[in-house]
Amino acid sequence: MEKLLKKPWIIIAVVFAITAFMGFQVPKVVLDNDILAFFPDDHDSYIRMKALDDVYESQIMFDIAITEKEGTFLNNRTIQAIREISERVELMQGVDDVTSLITTDFPDGSAEGMVIEPLVGDDFTGTDEEIAQLRTNLLDWPDMFKNSLYSEDFRSTQIFVIINKDAVHLEKNAIYDNIVEFSGEYDWLDIRVAGDPVISHDAEIFMIDDLTSLIPLVLLVLLFSLYMSFHRKGGTILPMITVLITTIWTLGIMASFNIALSIVSTCLPVLIIAIGSAYGIHVMNHYYTDMREQKKRVSFAEHKELVIASVKHVLKPVVLAGFTTIVGFSSIMTSPIVPLKTFGLFSTVGTVIALILSIVFIPSLIIVNYKDKEKKNAGEMQEKKMLRQERSHKRMETVYNKMSNHRVGILVSTVIIVLISIYGLTQMNIESALIEYFPEDSSLRVNADYISDNFAGTNTFNIVLKGDNPGDVIDPLVLNEMDNLKSYVMERNPDIGKIMTYSDFIKRMNQIMNFPADESTEDYGSYDDMGGFESDDSFGSFFSDDSDDSAGTSSFFGDDDSADTGSFFGGDAFEVDDAVVLESSFKPLSLEEDLTWETLLDLTRKIVNEKGTDGLSVEELTEEVEKAFNIRGKAYYEIPVDPAKYMASSNEELKNLISQYLLLYSGSLDKFSDDTLEPSQVRMLVQIKESDTATVARILNDVNTYAADHFPENITIENSGVAEVTIALTDMITSSQITSLLTALLAVFIIVSVAYKSPIAGFFGIIPLFLSILINFGLMGVTGINLDMITSLVASIAIGVGVDYTIHFLSRYKAERLKSDDLDLVTKNTILSSGKGIITNAVSVGLGFAVLVFSKFVVLRFIGILVAVIMLTSSVAALTVLPALLNLIKPKFISKK
Amino acid sequence: MKKRMKCLLLMALVSPALFAITGLEIAEAHDNRNKPVSTHMALQMDLIEEGGKVSSRMIEQWGIEEGDLANSIMVFRSPASVKDTRFLQVENEDRGDDKWIYLPAMKRVRRIASSDGSKSFMGSDATYDDMESRDIARDTFELVKEEALSDFDCWVLKVQAKDPSDSQYAYKLVWHDKATNYPVKVEMYDMQGELEKVMTIKDLQNVDGHWTPVDTVIENVQNGHSTEMKVLNVEFDKSVNSRMFTTQFLSTGR
């Protein structure tokens, strides 16, 4: 240390060089708020979500909601605009797929079979008939289209843009900016964009705004509080330069190691500036005191020696204070959540840098800044200083006097506050949805709310059904339970906007393949005009089981072949359906024969009896009537589970039916299953209107409860996706809060215990911290501030900073206690001597953090307020509760020599 | 006259006569090859997932060509769940193909109508359009280079639909074997211009005077999925009763 300070210029040069280098790194700092980047790579939810990306499609998407300003979107101009937008977006870098009115197929039935046409054909010109048909088609399959491709008032439609899972966030931002830019061209439409990439995008903008406005602001606050305590230029400027350099270094290190800055780290500079300045203040304070004691003028060399001596003297307490702060911050590193880990690491790094600069760089600057005039106004200064000290002394004394009259009151009110806080603690809500970090009136929240109100919501997760063996999941009984699970969960959770499932496709397939047959169906080719079949072997099949004559003409397969048919494969060339034609147990009413008032009345009466009049809508009634007549195959919009209805002999045959549907419909289902013919897993996509984690937790619970009771053993259920990941994050926040809190408290306990060679002292050391943290959580519970990634930092910050007050107070108290046995006097002297320092520090840190109330993020405003409050409570607790308890319990460690 | 104009136009479009033959001539030569009147094949279609998991299905196929129009019927032989599913495709002169399917579990014949041929054909990496033989009048053919593949010395043609909306691809690169004119490799590029699928003929054999791809792989390079089609057995020009290509036959098997 001494050697170092002998060459102050070198130190200054090195510090400036490093600062310049780091300064160039800072602009390279990466911002990343992808929720998946918050997870450790080996976390189950993370792995499941990644697997989902691989099996189905990327889970990252933009949701473009298009609203007609007047009337419905069902007009040619808008439809063509949607086509144009879909095509433009599809060509953008990083876009995997676009789903819109234009890209969606409409599988329909006909008397003859199935027709798959685009909802909007290439030749769509918007004639009245086309518009009417489009509307009819959209309404025909509500499970798929309602609240997805059309809002119920037909004013809005959506375009979903699936982003490649490997797309970097710059690409995502470019896509978003692009969409926003061209949406201005469609002035008759309101175009809103939502989705997780928008959250990241807006978070970045907010972060940059915050960093550029809050750093100057917190520096201003620091300037103010430094000037208030020193009233001198050097004392104001030097600690300030130090924290500024510390901030540059810390961000520079993050940038050069490519460590991304998240919303959490946005408060890192504020923390470094507010807290890191304390060490510089300490060093300056001591230097000024030592200088004042100099009665004569000092030469440059003498001044240098004085500075070095002063630093040596202050080294131990400053390093100790720094060490306890580092302990508090590094406890955050125990968290598995990446941004918290990063925050813990770099708040520690920042503190270490601030500490080192304060004891090396500041003295160097003081040394080289030696001015002969230094002592000129010393006398005057001294006077002023004395005057100020006297005034503050008087203030402290008044405070003390007031307090000492209410000693019992202090303990009683403490108990009351503790009880209220415990109640508040039970009310605390834990939240991890990123969108909740934004103010409610931010365009992001407004757009997301609009989409939730008009469509199915943007918060999604998947329920994945996995079978032990391929094909297990397409057992009709399993698919039917899948369908039931959907109804069950939707009925219990009105916040669910929509669930799209694999089974919806099978139901649709079953419906359109069972459209009522029209008698006039034309067959292609008729035997009549083609002459008879002369003999079977004229078209010889290659495959046959019969091996009577391997010399047969068309035989390729030795003895496996058949002279008879020459089939390549076993069995007859064709399965000839000689079996008696079975009859379906289901007989729809006939429109021609049964359409009488009597049947209709009977039917409606029957429906009302079955369904009850309560909440039976016209829509439902119509639906039931249509089912009875099997209009448009509606009686078959179901999973085929009843063998009698489907003329099947067993469930196995119904499963084959589904396999055959899949063979036919293959390719259109790859977004909902892992294999077209024999899937090992199929999924359901759940869309939720609310973003808060409590709602999602409730839904997940319902899913798991139903699944446990209703699915066979060979089927397992997995929930994954953004909403589920958010829940997992919530659990991690809770557990990491507890871990880091306990780690930090334990560390404080050990430090204080060792310092006073008594575990009792350790308890006294953590009491003020414990109290203030409890009050913090209580306050959060009572005021409804969520515990989230960011507010979970408050406790660790409180420990890191607040422990200094306790240590400071205890050491003063002990010193006074050794001088006197009069506890009142001891307490008074302790408070008078240490109170000012503690309160000054608490106020400056509190004020520093308070600038966060100007943040664009709600959650940062909260942490600003909470840290300010906890600074107050922990300093007040150190000055009131601690002496009250010390005087009441009279522990031995405090009076031991 | 009109035809001549077209030829001139094409020649103007094709890069200066670097090659002694034009792309269109190569395509025409292949199109005019001696085609069998009837085919009968046993096919094994392997669907191969990215991880290498294979699921096989066996298909028997009959086809006839009547005056340039092809009719074909496919019968799925395995796996058991789709056994005896039959698929009939009838080519029309003036409109798209007619398609019918017979699902044994439904015991009904259903017509499949779809204007979108870009859908997967029976779960394979080929689309319905890929399976269709395309009228060469719909595309332009540009001879871009010569290239030797491991087994074939090839002309490489860039094939593009004259009307961009007439194809699911932006363009295709087609490797025509110089010796047989047969296309032995095709690269298909999606609308964003990125390589989507590669079809490679691993084994081309001459069977009764007809060049026959007996082992073909189509790989979707974007999702890693691939399909291998192996011809287990083939017969050409045997008499096939045209009654087989009717919906009545489809539903009854006779």
Interface residues (C-beta under 8 A of the other chain):
Chain A: E90 L91 D105 S110 E112 G113 M114 V115 I116 E117 P118 G121 D122 P470 G471 M513 A517 D523 Y524 G525 S526 Y527 M530 G531 F533 E534 S538 F539 G540 S541 F542 F543 S554 F556 F557 S567 F568 F569 G570 G571 D572 A573 F574 E575 V576 D577 V581 Y646 M647 A648 E653 L654 K655 N656 L657 S659 Q660 Y661 L662 L663 L664 S666 G667 S668 D675 T676 L677 E678
Chain B: H40 M41 A42 L47 E49 S55 R57 M58 E60 W62 V75 F76 R77 S78 P79 A80 S81 V82 K83 D84 T85 R86 L88 V90 D98 W100 I101 L103 P104 A105 M106 K107 R108 V109 R110 R111 I112 A113 S114 S115 D116 K119 S120 F121 M122 G123 T127 S165 M191 Q192 L232 N233 E235 K238 S239 V240 N241 S242 R243 M244 F245 T246 T247 Q248 S251 T252 G253 R254
